[in-house]
Amino acid sequence: MITTADGKKESRFLPLDQAAGGQRRAFRAGEVTAVRLIVRSSYAASAGKQVAIAEIGFFGPSNSARNQ
């Protein structure tokens, strides 16, 4: 769930690969004030296994458009 500066909320679904390691996904939004991540399912999930997300990074807008 994405919450923007004007209070609007929007849901987006970003499927991830089942493999371990880094993954990048395009995720563009305007002035965002909050992001909520919800794991809806996981590969080989069971009562004895936990889902782990090591790191999530959000990057600001690119400066390349201003340099042209």
C-alpha positions as a printed Julia matrix, in Angstrom:
68×3 Matrix{Float64}:
  0.0     0.0     0.0
  1.41    3.38   -1.02
  0.32    6.57    0.73
  1.11    9.82   -1.1
  1.61   13.3     0.34
 -2.0    14.23   -0.49
 -3.31   11.24    1.51
 -4.3     9.03   -1.42
 -3.71    5.29   -1.06
 -2.89    2.86   -3.85
 -2.13   -0.86   -3.9
  0.46   -2.42   -6.17
  1.47   -6.04   -6.55
  5.13   -6.86   -7.2
  5.76  -10.59   -7.62
  9.26  -11.67   -6.62
 11.39  -14.55   -7.89
 11.68  -17.69   -5.79
 15.48  -17.6    -5.91
 17.63  -16.15   -3.16
 19.65  -13.0    -3.79
 19.0    -9.44   -4.82
 16.07   -8.49   -7.02
 15.15   -5.16   -8.57
 11.67   -4.03   -9.47
 10.57   -0.82  -11.15
  8.45    1.11   -8.69
  7.6     4.7    -9.58
  5.38    6.94   -7.5
  5.05   10.66   -6.76
  5.58   12.18   -3.33
  5.27    9.12   -1.11
  4.96    9.41    2.66
  4.51    5.71    3.53
  4.84    2.24    2.01
  3.4    -0.9     3.59
  4.68   -4.27    2.39
  2.47   -7.32    2.77
  3.73  -10.84    2.0
  0.71  -12.7     0.65
  2.43  -16.02   -0.03
  5.85  -17.6    -0.07
  7.48  -20.58   -1.74
  7.55  -23.75    0.4
  6.04  -21.96    3.39
  5.33  -24.05    6.46
  4.92  -23.65   10.21
  8.65  -24.4    10.65
  9.89  -21.84    8.1
  9.84  -18.08    8.32
  9.84  -15.56    5.51
 12.83  -13.21    5.65
 13.38   -9.92    3.85
 16.9    -8.71    4.49
 16.8    -5.26    2.95
 14.55   -2.96    0.95
 15.85    0.23   -0.65
 13.9     3.1    -2.17
 15.81    5.55   -4.32
 14.88    9.11   -5.19
 14.37   10.51   -8.67
 17.16   10.37  -11.18
 19.07   13.58  -11.91
 19.78   12.52  -15.5
 16.81   14.48  -16.89
 18.15   17.74  -15.4
 21.63   17.25  -16.87
 20.5    17.03  -20.5
